Amino acid sequence: MDAFFVSVELLERPELRGRCVIVGSESGRAVVLSASYEARRFGVRSAMPMARARRLCPQAVVIEPNQAKYRAMSARVMEVFRNLTPQVEQLSVDEAFLDISGSQRRLGDPLQIGALVRGTIRDQLGITATVGIAATKFVAKIASTQAKPDGLLLIPQDRTVEFLHTLPVGALWGVGAKTRETLARLGIRTVADLAHTPPSALHKLLGAAGDHVHRLAWGIDDRAVTPERIEKSIGAEETFDDDVADTGQLRRELLRLAHRTASRLRASGMQCRTVAMKLRYADFTTINRSRRLPEPADSAQQLYAAALQLLEALGPRPQRVRLVGLRAEQLEPSDGAGRQLTFDGSEDQWRSAEQALDKVNRKYGDAGVLPAALLKTSGRRPDPPEATP
């Protein structure tokens, strides 16, 4: 989709079409979530700190994000895709791979189907999409990037290598800024340069990633479109407005993140075997720690207890904390089988309480019911418990 969050907002604010628009919060250290193409001409990009975006484009209109609105539109977009082919692999809220090999007899050739996708989204939803068509997933992705905004680009299979070899090496999946620097020191700046570098030299330089990018440079990508993507992890993180030294504040944020993560686990019918914690210090040094749980879990109480153990195991922190995150990893379906309950039944009681909280919050909004330690009061907020929420 093209500037997805902005496009959704402009449906309700058509007077802003053609103007510089940014979706993101203006508070604290918020980042740009989406920018109109008019704003991008001034250098504004997604994930850019909002303060910098405002300096680059002071005339931009900033709109607070509404994730529920974007999720609802995303569901409608994906429904359009699945009406064309059941082979849809959703990558994110606004992007998906479609395998149309089984749809051509019914809907026409790839260009006709690509045009149908764009036309249906425009006519039914009022927003625009860009389509890239190719014989492999990663080339289709590159084609869609090159055709933005509101475009369509087909790369014929027999011209795949020719197309790739015109691109900078950073176009390949797996070649980020550091890898580009490493390759540039050897004079490798284009995909063609990389393709003609001996695989043994790339392996020595980059390890297994060298083998991977060499295959991509020759258009080799045998991954199929996978309709049902199993999430590898579920989590949340928070960047503080001001760097935090207080352990109690970190505990409160971990408690909040544990409830957000556990709610998402239960909503997706999953449970986790590992809990991971992420801390980013004021100098942007980032550490990650994880802990395997005795039993699979989907309750905030269990996630929070594990996160506290990880936090305490770090010992004295060398500096203030800029960001904290919590993730549930090693996911598996939550069917209730094999769950080890405590003798007093407390784990089952926690799960029942949190499931009730889910129902209330679905009806009245995510802030309907909160742990007492997270409630805003006129005085000092109570410190969260040290072992259990």
KOLVEX-385195 format. One record per residue (C-alpha): residue number from 0; x, y, z. Coordinates in pm, 1 decimal. Layout:
<rs>
+-----+----------+----------+----------+
| pos |       px |       py |       pz |
+-----+----------+----------+----------+
| NUM |        X |        Y |        Z |
...
+-----+----------+----------+----------+
</rs>
This chain:
<rs>
+-----+----------+----------+----------+
| pos |       px |       py |       pz |
+-----+----------+----------+----------+
|   0 |      0.0 |      0.0 |      0.0 |
|   1 |    112.0 |    359.4 |    -62.3 |
|   2 |    178.3 |    566.6 |    253.8 |
|   3 |    -85.0 |    345.1 |    414.5 |
|   4 |   -157.8 |    525.8 |    742.7 |
|   5 |   -165.8 |    864.5 |    568.5 |
|   6 |   -392.6 |    729.1 |    293.3 |
|   7 |   -639.8 |    597.7 |    551.5 |
|   8 |   -642.9 |    930.3 |    736.1 |
|   9 |   -702.2 |   1126.9 |    413.8 |
|  10 |  -1026.5 |    936.9 |    359.0 |
|  11 |  -1166.0 |   1140.4 |    650.2 |
|  12 |   -963.4 |   1455.0 |    574.8 |
|  13 |   -967.7 |   1495.0 |    195.5 |
|  14 |   -878.5 |   1863.4 |    227.5 |
|  15 |   -522.9 |   1751.8 |    312.0 |
|  16 |   -464.6 |   1576.1 |    -20.1 |
|  17 |   -158.8 |   1714.8 |   -197.3 |
|  18 |    -15.1 |   1851.8 |    127.0 |
|  19 |    266.6 |   1737.4 |    353.3 |
|  20 |    111.1 |   1499.8 |    607.2 |
|  21 |    281.4 |   1295.0 |    879.0 |
|  22 |    119.6 |   1028.0 |   1095.0 |
|  23 |    285.2 |   1004.0 |   1435.3 |
|  24 |    271.4 |   1140.7 |   1785.6 |
|  25 |    434.7 |   1474.8 |   1859.4 |
|  26 |    505.0 |   1382.4 |   2220.4 |
|  27 |    843.4 |   1287.8 |   2356.7 |
|  28 |   1060.5 |   1070.3 |   2137.4 |
|  29 |    794.6 |    954.7 |   1896.4 |
|  30 |    888.5 |    857.0 |   1542.2 |
|  31 |    722.4 |    898.8 |   1204.6 |
|  32 |    485.5 |    610.8 |   1132.8 |
|  33 |    388.9 |    723.0 |    782.2 |
|  34 |    451.0 |   1026.3 |    561.4 |
|  35 |    279.3 |   1148.6 |    248.6 |
|  36 |    487.9 |   1155.8 |    -66.4 |
|  37 |    477.0 |   1534.5 |    -51.6 |
|  38 |    648.7 |   1518.6 |    289.8 |
|  39 |    896.8 |   1259.6 |    166.2 |
|  40 |   1025.4 |   1509.9 |    -88.3 |
|  41 |   1158.7 |   1706.8 |    210.0 |
|  42 |   1343.4 |   1400.2 |    340.1 |
|  43 |   1082.9 |   1275.6 |    587.3 |
|  44 |   1089.1 |    895.7 |    623.5 |
|  45 |    917.0 |    630.7 |    834.1 |
|  46 |   1090.4 |    556.5 |   1167.6 |
|  47 |   1257.2 |    899.7 |   1163.6 |
|  48 |   1242.0 |   1085.0 |   1497.7 |
|  49 |    947.4 |   1320.6 |   1486.9 |
|  50 |   1161.0 |   1612.4 |   1602.8 |
|  51 |   1385.3 |   1574.8 |   1299.0 |
|  52 |   1087.5 |   1534.3 |   1065.0 |
|  53 |    941.1 |   1859.9 |   1195.5 |
|  54 |   1269.1 |   2039.0 |   1129.5 |
|  55 |   1284.5 |   1903.4 |    773.9 |
|  56 |    919.6 |   1979.0 |    698.7 |
|  57 |    781.2 |   2236.2 |    945.7 |
|  58 |    473.4 |   2296.7 |    729.5 |
|  59 |    356.4 |   1934.5 |    762.8 |
|  60 |     22.3 |   1851.6 |    923.4 |
|  61 |     78.4 |   1592.1 |   1196.8 |
|  62 |   -200.4 |   1342.4 |   1269.9 |
|  63 |   -207.1 |   1124.4 |   1580.4 |
|  64 |   -214.8 |    753.4 |   1483.0 |
|  65 |   -523.8 |    537.6 |   1518.3 |
|  66 |   -409.3 |    175.9 |   1504.8 |
|  67 |   -760.4 |     31.6 |   1529.0 |
|  68 |   -857.0 |    223.3 |   1215.1 |
|  69 |   -550.4 |     95.5 |   1027.5 |
|  70 |   -609.5 |   -264.7 |   1134.2 |
|  71 |   -970.3 |   -246.0 |   1013.9 |
|  72 |   -861.0 |   -114.4 |    672.9 |
|  73 |   -585.4 |   -376.0 |    656.4 |
|  74 |   -844.3 |   -651.3 |    703.0 |
|  75 |  -1042.8 |   -511.8 |    409.0 |
|  76 |   -730.7 |   -495.6 |    191.7 |
|  77 |   -642.2 |   -856.5 |    271.2 |
|  78 |   -999.0 |   -959.9 |    192.4 |
|  79 |   -957.6 |   -806.4 |   -155.8 |
|  80 |   -640.6 |  -1011.9 |   -202.3 |
|  81 |   -801.0 |  -1336.4 |    -85.3 |
|  82 |  -1091.9 |  -1286.8 |   -323.6 |
|  83 |   -836.4 |  -1303.9 |   -605.9 |
|  84 |   -629.4 |  -1595.9 |   -475.5 |
|  85 |   -622.7 |  -1802.9 |   -157.0 |
|  86 |   -240.7 |  -1795.7 |   -172.6 |
|  87 |   -183.0 |  -1477.0 |     26.9 |
|  88 |    110.3 |  -1432.1 |    264.1 |
|  89 |     56.7 |  -1121.4 |    473.8 |
|  90 |    385.3 |   -956.3 |    567.9 |
|  91 |    255.6 |   -661.0 |    765.0 |
|  92 |    -51.0 |   -443.3 |    807.1 |
|  93 |    -11.3 |   -305.2 |    453.1 |
|  94 |    189.4 |   -557.4 |    252.3 |
|  95 |    146.6 |   -911.5 |    122.3 |
|  96 |    273.6 |  -1160.6 |   -133.3 |
|  97 |     15.3 |  -1314.8 |   -368.0 |
|  98 |     76.4 |  -1632.7 |   -566.1 |
|  99 |   -145.2 |  -1587.0 |   -873.7 |
| 100 |    -28.4 |  -1893.2 |  -1067.3 |
| 101 |   -363.6 |  -2063.8 |  -1005.9 |
| 102 |   -573.7 |  -1756.5 |  -1086.9 |
| 103 |   -464.4 |  -1676.1 |  -1441.6 |
| 104 |   -718.5 |  -1893.8 |  -1623.5 |
| 105 |   -998.6 |  -1718.3 |  -1434.9 |
| 106 |   -862.9 |  -1362.0 |  -1413.3 |
| 107 |   -614.7 |  -1317.7 |  -1697.8 |
| 108 |   -239.7 |  -1271.6 |  -1729.5 |
| 109 |    -21.7 |  -1126.4 |  -1449.6 |
| 110 |    -46.9 |   -768.3 |  -1575.8 |
| 111 |   -425.4 |   -793.1 |  -1590.7 |
| 112 |   -438.5 |   -933.6 |  -1238.5 |
| 113 |   -202.1 |   -664.2 |  -1111.6 |
| 114 |   -424.9 |   -398.4 |  -1264.4 |
| 115 |   -728.5 |   -567.7 |  -1110.4 |
| 116 |   -569.8 |   -557.9 |   -765.0 |
| 117 |   -496.3 |   -187.3 |   -790.9 |
| 118 |   -832.7 |    -99.4 |   -943.6 |
| 119 |  -1033.6 |   -295.0 |   -686.4 |
| 120 |   -851.1 |   -135.7 |   -392.8 |
| 121 |   -890.1 |    210.7 |   -541.8 |
| 122 |  -1260.0 |    171.5 |   -628.5 |
| 123 |  -1372.8 |    -19.1 |   -318.4 |
| 124 |  -1148.3 |    128.6 |    -49.5 |
| 125 |  -1051.9 |    469.8 |   -186.8 |
| 126 |   -676.1 |    425.7 |   -137.7 |
| 127 |   -391.6 |    323.3 |   -367.9 |
| 128 |   -158.7 |     26.0 |   -392.9 |
| 129 |    158.4 |    -46.1 |   -586.3 |
| 130 |    208.5 |   -390.8 |   -740.1 |
| 131 |    534.6 |   -562.6 |   -829.6 |
| 132 |    517.3 |   -880.0 |  -1039.4 |
| 133 |    800.1 |  -1131.0 |  -1076.8 |
| 134 |    881.3 |  -1500.9 |  -1069.7 |
| 135 |   1032.6 |  -1480.0 |   -719.7 |
| 136 |    926.2 |  -1314.9 |   -398.6 |
| 137 |   1224.5 |  -1090.3 |   -345.8 |
| 138 |   1225.5 |   -960.2 |   -704.4 |
| 139 |    852.5 |   -885.3 |   -678.8 |
| 140 |    927.8 |   -690.1 |   -360.9 |
| 141 |   1199.4 |   -486.9 |   -535.5 |
| 142 |    967.3 |   -422.6 |   -830.9 |
| 143 |    693.8 |   -288.8 |   -602.5 |
| 144 |    943.3 |    -56.1 |   -433.0 |
| 145 |   1062.8 |     78.8 |   -767.2 |
| 146 |    708.2 |    135.5 |   -896.3 |
| 147 |    587.4 |    345.0 |   -599.6 |
| 148 |    365.0 |    529.0 |   -563.3 |
| 149 |     47.4 |    398.5 |   -725.9 |
| 150 |    228.4 |    198.1 |   -992.2 |
| 151 |    273.3 |   -146.6 |  -1142.5 |
| 152 |    596.1 |   -309.8 |  -1261.7 |
| 153 |    640.3 |   -652.9 |  -1420.2 |
| 154 |    985.5 |   -813.4 |  -1434.1 |
| 155 |    969.5 |  -1100.6 |  -1688.9 |
| 156 |   1136.0 |  -1417.3 |  -1565.4 |
| 157 |   1387.4 |  -1424.5 |  -1850.7 |
| 158 |   1496.0 |  -1067.8 |  -1768.9 |
| 159 |   1529.1 |  -1113.7 |  -1393.0 |
| 160 |   1910.3 |  -1122.6 |  -1383.7 |
| 161 |   1936.8 |   -831.0 |  -1626.9 |
| 162 |   1708.2 |   -626.1 |  -1400.7 |
| 163 |   1891.1 |   -718.4 |  -1080.6 |
| 164 |   2233.9 |   -636.2 |  -1218.1 |
| 165 |   2134.6 |   -273.4 |  -1272.3 |
| 166 |   2068.7 |   -223.8 |   -899.0 |
| 167 |   2290.7 |   -116.0 |   -607.7 |
| 168 |   2394.2 |   -402.5 |   -383.5 |
| 169 |   2177.7 |   -265.8 |   -100.7 |
| 170 |   1866.9 |   -370.9 |   -294.9 |
| 171 |   1928.2 |   -733.7 |   -196.6 |
| 172 |   1760.4 |   -875.3 |    113.2 |
| 173 |   2019.6 |   -920.2 |    384.6 |
| 174 |   2248.1 |   -637.9 |    269.6 |
| 175 |   2215.5 |   -362.4 |    526.9 |
| 176 |   2431.3 |    -59.0 |    597.1 |
| 177 |   2715.3 |   -249.5 |    766.4 |
| 178 |   2726.9 |   -517.9 |    497.7 |
| 179 |   2729.1 |   -248.2 |    228.9 |
| 180 |   3030.1 |    -88.1 |    395.7 |
| 181 |   3207.8 |   -422.8 |    415.8 |
| 182 |   3141.0 |   -497.9 |     48.8 |
| 183 |   3235.4 |   -145.1 |    -61.7 |
| 184 |   3582.3 |   -189.9 |     84.1 |
| 185 |   3629.4 |   -464.0 |   -176.5 |
| 186 |   3483.7 |   -252.0 |   -455.5 |
| 187 |   3149.7 |   -436.8 |   -453.8 |
| 188 |   2883.0 |   -169.3 |   -500.1 |
| 189 |   2627.5 |   -318.7 |   -739.8 |
| 190 |   2439.3 |   -645.7 |   -760.4 |
| 191 |   2639.7 |   -721.8 |  -1075.3 |
| 192 |   2965.3 |   -673.2 |   -881.7 |
| 193 |   2845.7 |   -913.4 |   -616.0 |
| 194 |   2718.0 |  -1170.0 |   -867.4 |
| 195 |   3061.7 |  -1189.2 |  -1028.3 |
| 196 |   3247.9 |  -1221.4 |   -698.9 |
| 197 |   3355.8 |  -1582.9 |   -628.3 |
| 198 |   3113.5 |  -1743.5 |   -379.4 |
| 199 |   3408.0 |  -1865.9 |   -170.3 |
| 200 |   3526.2 |  -1506.4 |   -123.9 |
| 201 |   3178.4 |  -1393.0 |    -18.2 |
| 202 |   3147.8 |  -1684.0 |    224.1 |
| 203 |   3482.6 |  -1595.2 |    378.9 |
| 204 |   3373.2 |  -1232.8 |    411.2 |
| 205 |   3010.4 |  -1274.3 |    522.5 |
| 206 |   2972.1 |  -1638.6 |    626.3 |
| 207 |   2642.4 |  -1808.4 |    536.1 |
| 208 |   2495.9 |  -1468.1 |    446.2 |
| 209 |   2749.6 |  -1451.0 |    163.5 |
| 210 |   2607.7 |  -1767.1 |      9.1 |
| 211 |   2255.0 |  -1627.6 |     45.4 |
| 212 |   2316.7 |  -1291.0 |   -120.1 |
| 213 |   2515.6 |  -1452.5 |   -402.6 |
| 214 |   2212.7 |  -1668.8 |   -489.9 |
| 215 |   1987.1 |  -1365.1 |   -478.4 |
| 216 |   2223.0 |  -1175.7 |   -709.2 |
| 217 |   2150.7 |  -1441.1 |   -974.2 |
| 218 |   1774.9 |  -1431.6 |   -910.6 |
| 219 |   1765.6 |  -1759.8 |   -717.7 |
| 220 |   1492.2 |  -1756.2 |   -452.6 |
| 221 |   1288.8 |  -2074.9 |   -419.0 |
| 222 |   1070.4 |  -1967.7 |   -125.4 |
| 223 |    701.6 |  -2023.8 |   -186.9 |
| 224 |    418.5 |  -1794.9 |    -83.0 |
| 225 |    304.7 |  -1926.6 |    255.8 |
| 226 |    -59.5 |  -1838.4 |    327.0 |
| 227 |    -49.5 |  -1910.5 |    699.9 |
| 228 |    243.6 |  -1729.5 |    857.7 |
| 229 |    314.2 |  -1852.1 |   1209.8 |
| 230 |    439.0 |  -1566.0 |   1422.8 |
| 231 |    779.8 |  -1642.7 |   1570.9 |
| 232 |    731.2 |  -1400.4 |   1856.9 |
| 233 |    483.2 |  -1153.8 |   2002.8 |
| 234 |    587.1 |   -853.2 |   2205.6 |
| 235 |    585.7 |   -481.9 |   2271.2 |
| 236 |    832.5 |   -211.0 |   2363.3 |
| 237 |    825.2 |    145.7 |   2488.8 |
| 238 |   1062.9 |    441.0 |   2444.4 |
| 239 |   1053.3 |    671.3 |   2747.2 |
| 240 |   1006.3 |   1046.8 |   2710.8 |
| 241 |   1302.4 |   1090.0 |   2946.5 |
| 242 |   1574.8 |    837.0 |   3018.5 |
| 243 |   1487.0 |    628.1 |   3324.0 |
| 244 |   1706.6 |    532.4 |   3619.0 |
| 245 |   1430.5 |    431.5 |   3862.2 |
| 246 |   1387.1 |     55.1 |   3894.1 |
| 247 |   1026.4 |     94.5 |   4004.5 |
| 248 |    941.0 |    274.9 |   3681.3 |
| 249 |   1105.9 |     -1.2 |   3478.9 |
| 250 |    902.6 |   -259.4 |   3669.0 |
| 251 |    581.1 |    -69.9 |   3598.0 |
| 252 |    660.1 |    -57.5 |   3228.2 |
| 253 |    745.1 |   -428.3 |   3221.1 |
| 254 |    413.2 |   -499.5 |   3391.3 |
| 255 |    232.1 |   -292.7 |   3127.5 |
| 256 |    419.0 |   -468.5 |   2845.0 |
| 257 |    352.5 |   -809.8 |   2999.3 |
| 258 |    -23.0 |   -744.4 |   2993.7 |
| 259 |    -12.3 |   -614.9 |   2634.2 |
| 260 |    189.5 |   -915.7 |   2521.2 |
| 261 |    -15.1 |  -1173.5 |   2711.0 |
| 262 |   -338.1 |  -1027.4 |   2572.9 |
| 263 |   -202.8 |  -1061.2 |   2218.0 |
| 264 |    -92.0 |  -1417.5 |   2290.9 |
| 265 |   -437.9 |  -1518.6 |   2407.5 |
| 266 |   -606.1 |  -1337.0 |   2117.2 |
| 267 |   -393.5 |  -1534.8 |   1870.0 |
| 268 |   -443.8 |  -1865.6 |   2053.2 |
| 269 |    -72.4 |  -1897.9 |   2127.8 |
| 270 |    149.6 |  -1952.7 |   2428.7 |
| 271 |    524.5 |  -1910.5 |   2469.0 |
| 272 |    811.5 |  -2111.1 |   2608.2 |
| 273 |   1061.1 |  -1823.0 |   2632.2 |
| 274 |   1041.4 |  -1463.8 |   2755.4 |
| 275 |   1291.9 |  -1207.6 |   2625.6 |
| 276 |   1367.1 |   -860.3 |   2760.8 |
| 277 |   1530.6 |   -575.2 |   2569.5 |
| 278 |   1694.7 |   -268.6 |   2723.1 |
| 279 |   1838.5 |     24.1 |   2531.1 |
| 280 |   2056.0 |    262.0 |   2729.7 |
| 281 |   2088.7 |    636.7 |   2682.9 |
| 282 |   2390.5 |    592.9 |   2453.2 |
| 283 |   2182.6 |    353.2 |   2235.3 |
| 284 |   2370.4 |     45.1 |   2355.0 |
| 285 |   2113.5 |   -236.0 |   2339.2 |
| 286 |   2112.8 |   -560.0 |   2534.5 |
| 287 |   1881.7 |   -858.7 |   2498.6 |
| 288 |   1828.9 |  -1130.3 |   2757.4 |
| 289 |   1595.3 |  -1429.4 |   2750.7 |
| 290 |   1471.4 |  -1696.0 |   2989.5 |
| 291 |   1305.6 |  -2028.6 |   2913.2 |
| 292 |    991.5 |  -2089.5 |   3116.0 |
| 293 |    930.9 |  -2411.9 |   3310.0 |
| 294 |    600.4 |  -2450.4 |   3123.3 |
| 295 |    440.2 |  -2275.9 |   2822.5 |
| 296 |    259.7 |  -1959.2 |   2930.9 |
| 297 |      9.5 |  -1702.5 |   2805.5 |
| 298 |    -55.5 |  -1502.7 |   3123.6 |
| 299 |     91.5 |  -1165.4 |   3215.6 |
| 300 |    175.9 |  -1294.1 |   3563.5 |
| 301 |    415.5 |  -1552.5 |   3422.7 |
| 302 |    566.7 |  -1317.4 |   3163.1 |
| 303 |    615.1 |  -1042.0 |   3418.5 |
| 304 |    778.5 |  -1271.9 |   3673.4 |
| 305 |   1028.0 |  -1391.2 |   3411.7 |
| 306 |   1098.4 |  -1034.0 |   3297.0 |
| 307 |   1169.6 |   -924.2 |   3653.8 |
| 308 |   1417.8 |  -1208.2 |   3694.6 |
| 309 |   1592.9 |  -1096.2 |   3377.3 |
| 310 |   1599.3 |   -734.5 |   3496.4 |
| 311 |   1738.5 |   -827.1 |   3837.4 |
| 312 |   2001.0 |  -1057.3 |   3682.8 |
| 313 |   2152.9 |   -756.5 |   3503.9 |
| 314 |   2261.3 |   -609.1 |   3835.7 |
| 315 |   2348.4 |   -238.6 |   3861.5 |
| 316 |   2277.4 |    -61.5 |   3534.6 |
| 317 |   2566.0 |    146.1 |   3396.0 |
| 318 |   2339.8 |    427.5 |   3277.6 |
| 319 |   1981.1 |    538.6 |   3236.1 |
| 320 |   1740.2 |    339.7 |   3017.4 |
| 321 |   1596.0 |    485.8 |   2697.7 |
| 322 |   1377.3 |    189.8 |   2587.1 |
| 323 |   1245.7 |   -130.4 |   2739.6 |
| 324 |   1083.0 |   -419.2 |   2554.5 |
| 325 |    934.3 |   -759.9 |   2630.0 |
| 326 |    875.8 |  -1045.9 |   2387.4 |
| 327 |    715.8 |  -1387.9 |   2406.7 |
| 328 |    916.3 |  -1633.5 |   2194.8 |
| 329 |    908.3 |  -2000.8 |   2091.0 |
| 330 |    534.7 |  -1983.3 |   2032.3 |
| 331 |    302.4 |  -2279.8 |   2004.8 |
| 332 |    -75.3 |  -2328.1 |   1994.2 |
| 333 |   -241.9 |  -2284.0 |   2332.2 |
| 334 |   -474.9 |  -2581.6 |   2358.8 |
| 335 |   -446.9 |  -2625.8 |   2732.7 |
| 336 |   -273.9 |  -2960.1 |   2697.6 |
| 337 |     19.9 |  -3028.3 |   2919.9 |
| 338 |    -11.9 |  -2714.5 |   3133.7 |
| 339 |    132.5 |  -2773.8 |   3480.2 |
| 340 |    -83.0 |  -2600.7 |   3739.5 |
| 341 |     32.8 |  -2505.2 |   4088.8 |
| 342 |   -107.0 |  -2694.7 |   4389.6 |
| 343 |   -311.6 |  -2395.4 |   4500.8 |
| 344 |   -447.0 |  -2333.4 |   4151.9 |
| 345 |   -307.0 |  -1978.7 |   4139.8 |
| 346 |   -191.9 |  -2005.8 |   3778.4 |
| 347 |   -539.6 |  -2107.9 |   3666.1 |
| 348 |   -686.9 |  -1823.1 |   3871.2 |
| 349 |   -451.0 |  -1573.3 |   3705.1 |
| 350 |   -547.2 |  -1697.4 |   3359.0 |
| 351 |   -918.1 |  -1676.3 |   3440.2 |
| 352 |   -879.0 |  -1322.7 |   3574.1 |
| 353 |   -684.6 |  -1210.0 |   3267.7 |
| 354 |   -934.6 |  -1369.8 |   3030.7 |
| 355 |  -1208.4 |  -1173.4 |   3208.6 |
| 356 |   -996.3 |   -860.5 |   3166.5 |
| 357 |   -971.4 |   -936.5 |   2793.6 |
| 358 |  -1350.7 |   -946.3 |   2762.9 |
| 359 |  -1398.4 |   -618.8 |   2950.0 |
| 360 |  -1131.9 |   -439.1 |   2748.6 |
| 361 |  -1271.4 |   -565.7 |   2418.8 |
| 362 |  -1602.7 |   -412.4 |   2515.1 |
| 363 |  -1487.1 |    -86.3 |   2675.7 |
| 364 |  -1143.8 |    -23.4 |   2522.1 |
| 365 |   -789.7 |   -118.6 |   2612.0 |
| 366 |   -781.6 |    110.6 |   2916.0 |
| 367 |  -1098.9 |    -34.3 |   3065.8 |
| 368 |   -928.9 |   -247.0 |   3331.0 |
| 369 |   -568.3 |   -218.9 |   3444.6 |
| 370 |   -353.3 |   -357.5 |   3726.7 |
| 371 |   -362.6 |   -117.9 |   4022.9 |
| 372 |      9.8 |    -42.9 |   3984.6 |
| 373 |    -58.1 |    106.3 |   3639.7 |
| 374 |   -350.2 |    330.6 |   3731.0 |
| 375 |   -288.7 |    705.5 |   3721.1 |
| 376 |   -354.2 |    870.2 |   4056.2 |
| 377 |   -321.5 |   1220.7 |   4194.0 |
| 378 |    -39.0 |   1107.1 |   4414.7 |
| 379 |    254.5 |    873.0 |   4367.3 |
| 380 |    171.5 |    558.3 |   4175.5 |
| 381 |    211.4 |    239.8 |   4379.1 |
| 382 |    522.0 |     41.1 |   4306.8 |
| 383 |    453.0 |   -283.8 |   4127.5 |
| 384 |    527.0 |   -606.0 |   4313.2 |
| 385 |    876.4 |   -750.3 |   4290.1 |
| 386 |    777.2 |  -1104.6 |   4201.8 |
| 387 |    421.1 |  -1114.4 |   4071.5 |
| 388 |    179.2 |   -854.4 |   3929.2 |
+-----+----------+----------+----------+
</rs>
